[in-house]
Amino acid sequence: MASTSTRNKGGKGKTHPEEIKKHSRSARAGLIFPVGRIEKNLRQGHYAQRIGQGAAVYMAAVMEYLTAELLDWRGTRASITRDSV
């Protein structure tokens, strides 16, 4: 007879609270920007009647990408300026 630790759970997954790890939507999407805060601001700003599930994730990804590009560009500019002086 198999022990309970190796027994197949039948596809039920993790049901005990101590086994469940909570991950933020930012972590699930692999982002650093806060998806929850962006969604809150989208809803409070009354930009549209309805806001889809992926809208905040998409906006956070775009903002993170643009920020990274801007910082990269500024770093390159600073190193060029420092070398020429």
C-alpha positions as CSV (number, residue, x, y, z in Angstrom):
1,M,0.0,0.0,0.0
2,A,1.3,3.4,-0.9
3,S,1.9,6.1,1.7
4,T,-0.2,9.2,1.7
5,S,2.8,11.4,0.7
6,T,3.3,9.5,-2.6
7,R,-0.3,8.8,-3.3
8,N,-1.9,10.5,-6.4
9,K,-4.2,13.3,-5.4
10,G,-6.5,12.8,-8.4
11,G,-5.9,16.2,-9.9
12,K,-7.3,18.1,-7.0
13,G,-4.2,20.2,-6.6
14,K,-3.1,21.9,-3.4
15,T,-6.1,22.3,-1.1
16,H,-4.5,23.0,2.3
17,P,-3.9,26.7,3.1
18,E,-0.3,26.0,4.2
19,E,0.5,24.5,0.7
20,I,-0.9,27.4,-1.3
21,K,1.5,30.2,-2.1
22,K,0.0,33.5,-3.2
23,H,1.7,35.3,-6.1
24,S,0.9,38.8,-7.2
25,R,-0.2,39.4,-10.8
26,S,3.0,41.3,-11.3
27,A,5.0,38.2,-10.3
28,R,2.8,35.9,-12.5
29,A,3.4,38.2,-15.5
30,G,7.1,38.5,-14.7
31,L,6.9,42.3,-14.2
32,I,8.3,44.7,-11.6
33,F,5.6,47.4,-12.0
34,P,2.6,46.9,-9.7
35,V,-0.3,45.5,-11.8
36,G,-2.8,45.9,-8.9
37,R,-2.1,49.5,-8.3
38,I,-2.3,50.3,-12.1
39,E,-5.7,48.5,-12.2
40,K,-6.9,50.5,-9.2
41,N,-5.9,53.8,-10.9
42,L,-7.5,52.7,-14.2
43,R,-10.8,52.0,-12.4
44,Q,-10.8,55.1,-10.2
45,G,-9.9,57.4,-13.2
46,H,-13.1,56.5,-15.0
47,Y,-11.3,56.1,-18.3
48,A,-13.8,53.6,-19.6
49,Q,-17.0,51.9,-18.5
50,R,-15.4,48.5,-18.5
51,I,-11.8,47.5,-18.0
52,G,-10.7,44.0,-19.1
53,Q,-8.7,41.6,-17.0
54,G,-5.5,42.0,-19.1
55,A,-5.6,45.7,-19.4
56,A,-3.7,46.5,-16.3
57,V,-1.1,43.8,-17.0
58,Y,-0.6,45.1,-20.6
59,M,-0.3,48.7,-19.4
60,A,2.2,47.7,-16.7
61,A,4.3,45.8,-19.3
62,V,4.3,48.8,-21.6
63,M,5.2,51.2,-18.8
64,E,8.0,48.9,-17.6
65,Y,9.4,48.5,-21.2
66,L,9.3,52.3,-21.8
67,T,11.0,53.0,-18.5
68,A,13.7,50.5,-19.2
69,E,14.3,51.9,-22.7
70,L,14.5,55.5,-21.3
71,L,16.9,54.5,-18.5
72,D,19.1,52.6,-21.0
73,W,19.1,55.6,-23.4
74,R,19.9,58.1,-20.6
75,G,22.7,55.8,-19.4
76,T,24.2,55.6,-22.9
77,R,23.9,59.4,-23.2
78,A,25.6,60.0,-19.9
79,S,28.5,57.7,-20.8
80,I,29.0,59.4,-24.1
81,T,28.9,62.9,-22.6
82,R,31.3,61.9,-19.8
83,D,33.8,60.5,-22.4
84,S,33.7,63.6,-24.6
85,V,34.3,66.0,-21.7
